[in-house]
């Protein structure tokens, strides 16, 4: 396997891992939002982590998809 192929494979794997973690956080946030009383601090931290994951997912996707030639 060429180094470039290896990089793309690891990026694809990383993207899958990030998406799974993002989905898990979504589920956790939903469950926490339904509980009473709510732990507002934990909820804010989870949402902040979810946003960071979304940004990392977008950056990883950009690395996987080469820019279109002008």
Secondary structure, 3 states (H helix, E strand, C coil): CCHHHHHHHHHHHHHHHHHHHHHHHHHHHHHHHHCCCCCHHHHHHHHHHHHHHHHHHHHHHHHHCCCCCC
